[in-house]
């Protein structure tokens, strides 16, 4: 683990010790509503048995009131938002997808390690490493969007790769969760190989994120 990742994990864990209660993750962010979908590039984790075994074991021990466990088919790593589906034209969408596919074809598949647990006020995630490979892919996607649009949505800075396994469903005390996490912090991580970035139309339903796949960009370099 690089010193950057280790320092961030340590800093976040220390902060979690002083966190009295969770924040409800499911408040509506600006522009979101029940009948609206959002185009975003994600990494998804189908056909990753090692990761699924790890998440299943962790979730078994994190089945606590106030935590909404993420279904295995809902595991994702948020990469780069594009915009609400009612605000992006089909022409722009197709042009951006083609450019992302062209640029990503020059990148090799991502070999990533997921774990250990990495909690914050809105739930429990897994540390993703190495960051630099994920950051390179995100920068490539942003370059592709910037070739089509004058302004790329979302800030380039402040990105922290992570995969959430449980969201906070209410403002519950963190004490019981912290006790469980203490016993899980040294669980060996899972390794995954990611061969594509996926453009999805994301929606929220019944305290989960669900999506429809719109396009994929294969990493074949």
C-alpha positions as CSV (number, residue, x, y, z in Angstrom):
1,X,0.0,0.0,0.0
2,X,1.4,3.4,-0.9
3,X,2.1,5.9,1.8
4,X,-0.7,8.2,0.4
5,X,-3.3,5.5,0.7
6,X,-2.2,4.4,4.1
7,X,-2.1,7.9,5.4
8,X,-5.6,8.6,4.1
9,X,-7.0,5.3,5.6
10,X,-5.4,6.1,9.0
11,X,-6.7,9.7,9.0
12,X,-10.2,8.6,8.2
13,X,-10.2,5.8,10.8
14,X,-9.0,8.3,13.5
15,X,-11.8,10.7,12.5
16,X,-14.3,7.8,12.7
17,X,-13.4,7.3,16.4
18,X,-14.8,10.7,17.2
19,X,-17.9,10.4,15.1
20,X,-21.0,10.2,17.4
21,X,-23.6,9.2,14.8
22,X,-24.0,8.5,11.2
23,X,-25.6,10.8,8.6
24,X,-28.5,9.4,6.6
25,X,-27.0,8.7,3.2
26,X,-30.4,8.8,1.4
27,X,-31.2,12.5,1.4
28,X,-31.9,14.0,-2.0
29,X,-28.9,15.7,-3.6
30,X,-29.5,18.7,-5.8
31,X,-31.3,17.8,-8.9
32,X,-32.2,14.3,-7.8
33,X,-35.7,13.0,-7.5
34,X,-37.4,9.6,-7.6
35,X,-38.2,9.6,-11.3
36,X,-34.9,11.0,-12.6
37,X,-31.8,9.1,-13.8
38,X,-28.2,10.2,-14.1
39,X,-25.5,9.2,-16.7
40,X,-22.3,8.4,-15.0
41,X,-19.2,6.3,-15.7
42,X,-18.6,3.6,-13.0
43,X,-16.6,0.5,-12.5
44,X,-18.9,-2.4,-11.8
45,X,-18.0,-5.8,-10.3
46,X,-19.9,-8.6,-12.0
47,X,-18.1,-12.0,-12.1
48,X,-15.7,-11.2,-9.3
49,X,-16.1,-14.2,-6.9
50,X,-13.2,-13.3,-4.6
51,X,-14.7,-9.8,-4.0
52,X,-18.2,-11.2,-3.6
53,X,-16.9,-13.7,-1.0
54,X,-15.2,-10.9,1.0
55,X,-18.3,-8.6,0.8
56,X,-20.7,-11.4,1.8
57,X,-18.6,-12.2,4.9
58,X,-18.2,-8.5,5.9
59,X,-21.9,-7.8,5.4
60,X,-22.8,-10.9,7.5
61,X,-21.0,-9.3,10.4
62,X,-22.3,-5.8,9.6
63,X,-26.0,-6.7,9.6
64,X,-26.9,-4.0,12.1
65,X,-29.9,-1.6,12.4
66,X,-29.3,1.5,10.5
67,X,-27.0,0.0,7.8
68,X,-28.4,-0.7,4.4
69,X,-26.2,-3.5,2.9
70,X,-25.4,-3.1,-0.8
71,X,-26.5,-6.0,-3.0
72,X,-23.6,-7.8,-4.7
73,X,-24.9,-6.7,-8.1
74,X,-25.0,-3.1,-6.8
75,X,-21.3,-2.9,-5.9
76,X,-19.7,-0.1,-7.9
77,X,-16.8,2.4,-7.9
78,X,-18.1,5.9,-9.0
79,X,-15.7,7.4,-11.6
80,X,-17.1,10.4,-13.4
81,X,-20.6,11.8,-13.7
82,X,-21.9,13.1,-17.0
83,X,-25.4,14.6,-16.3
84,X,-29.0,13.9,-15.8
85,X,-30.5,11.8,-18.7
86,X,-33.0,14.6,-19.5
87,X,-30.2,17.1,-19.9
88,X,-27.7,15.2,-22.1
89,X,-28.6,15.0,-25.8
90,X,-28.3,11.7,-27.7
91,X,-25.8,13.2,-30.1
92,X,-23.5,14.4,-27.2
93,X,-23.9,11.1,-25.5
94,X,-22.9,9.0,-28.5
95,X,-20.0,11.3,-29.3
96,X,-18.7,11.2,-25.7
97,X,-19.1,7.4,-25.6
98,X,-17.1,7.0,-28.9
99,X,-14.3,9.2,-27.6
100,X,-14.1,7.4,-24.2
101,X,-14.0,4.1,-26.0
102,X,-11.2,5.3,-28.3
103,X,-9.1,6.6,-25.4
104,X,-9.7,3.7,-23.0
105,X,-8.7,1.2,-25.6
106,X,-5.1,2.3,-25.1
107,X,-5.2,1.5,-21.3
108,X,-4.5,-1.9,-19.9
109,X,-7.0,-3.7,-17.5
110,X,-6.9,-2.6,-13.9
111,X,-5.5,-4.9,-11.3
112,X,-7.0,-3.7,-8.0
113,X,-7.1,-4.7,-4.4
114,X,-10.2,-4.0,-2.4
115,X,-10.0,-3.8,1.4
116,X,-9.7,-3.2,4.2
117,X,-12.9,-1.7,5.5
118,X,-12.9,2.1,5.3
119,X,-15.9,3.7,7.2
120,X,-17.2,7.3,7.3
121,X,-20.3,9.1,8.3
122,X,-22.4,7.8,5.5
123,X,-21.5,4.1,5.6
124,X,-18.8,1.5,5.2
125,X,-16.6,1.2,2.2
126,X,-13.6,-0.8,1.0
127,X,-10.2,0.9,0.3
128,X,-9.3,0.6,-3.3
129,X,-5.6,0.5,-4.4
130,X,-3.6,1.5,-6.2
131,X,-5.2,4.9,-6.6
132,X,-2.9,6.0,-9.4
133,X,-4.3,3.5,-11.9
134,X,-7.9,4.5,-11.1
135,X,-7.0,8.1,-11.3
136,X,-5.4,7.6,-14.7
137,X,-8.6,6.0,-16.0
138,X,-10.7,8.8,-14.6
139,X,-8.5,11.4,-16.2
140,X,-8.8,9.6,-19.5
141,X,-12.6,9.7,-19.3
142,X,-12.5,13.4,-18.4
143,X,-10.2,14.0,-21.4
144,X,-12.7,12.3,-23.6
145,X,-15.6,14.4,-22.2
146,X,-13.5,17.5,-22.6
147,X,-12.9,16.8,-26.3
148,X,-16.7,17.1,-26.7
149,X,-17.8,19.6,-24.1
150,X,-16.0,22.8,-23.2
151,X,-16.6,22.2,-19.5
152,X,-16.2,18.7,-17.9
153,X,-18.8,18.1,-15.1
154,X,-17.5,17.6,-11.5
155,X,-14.2,18.7,-10.1
156,X,-11.0,16.9,-11.1
157,X,-9.8,17.2,-7.5
158,X,-11.1,15.5,-4.4
159,X,-11.6,12.1,-6.0
160,X,-11.0,9.2,-3.6
161,X,-11.5,5.7,-5.1
162,X,-13.7,3.5,-2.9
163,X,-16.4,0.8,-3.1
164,X,-19.3,1.1,-0.6
165,X,-20.6,-2.1,1.0
166,X,-23.2,-0.6,3.4
167,X,-24.9,2.8,3.4
168,X,-26.1,4.6,6.5
169,X,-29.9,4.5,6.6
170,X,-30.5,6.7,9.6
171,X,-28.7,8.9,12.2
172,X,-27.7,6.0,14.4
173,X,-24.8,6.0,17.0
174,X,-21.6,4.7,15.6
175,X,-20.5,2.8,18.7
176,X,-21.9,-0.7,17.8
177,X,-20.6,-0.3,14.2
178,X,-17.2,0.7,15.4
179,X,-16.9,-2.4,17.6
180,X,-17.7,-4.6,14.6
181,X,-15.3,-2.8,12.4
182,X,-12.5,-3.1,14.9
183,X,-12.7,-6.9,14.4
184,X,-12.8,-6.6,10.6
185,X,-10.0,-4.1,9.9
186,X,-7.4,-6.9,9.3
187,X,-9.6,-9.0,6.9
188,X,-7.4,-9.8,3.8
189,X,-8.4,-7.7,0.8
190,X,-9.8,-9.1,-2.4
191,X,-8.2,-8.8,-5.8
192,X,-10.1,-7.9,-9.0
193,X,-9.3,-7.4,-12.6
194,X,-11.4,-4.7,-14.3
195,X,-11.5,-4.8,-18.1
196,X,-14.0,-2.1,-18.8
197,X,-15.5,1.2,-17.7
198,X,-19.2,1.3,-17.8
199,X,-21.6,4.1,-18.6
200,X,-24.8,3.7,-16.7
201,X,-28.1,5.4,-16.2
202,X,-28.3,5.5,-12.4
203,X,-31.4,5.7,-10.3
204,X,-32.4,5.3,-6.7
205,X,-35.0,2.7,-5.7
206,X,-35.9,1.4,-2.2
207,X,-32.7,2.7,-0.5
208,X,-30.5,1.2,-3.2
209,X,-28.7,2.3,-6.3
210,X,-29.9,0.6,-9.5
211,X,-28.9,1.2,-13.1
212,X,-29.2,0.3,-16.7
213,X,-26.0,-0.2,-18.7
214,X,-25.8,2.3,-21.6
215,X,-22.3,1.6,-23.0
216,X,-18.9,0.1,-22.1
217,X,-15.4,1.2,-22.9
218,X,-13.0,-1.8,-22.9
219,X,-9.5,-1.5,-21.4
220,X,-7.4,-3.4,-24.0
221,X,-4.1,-1.6,-24.2
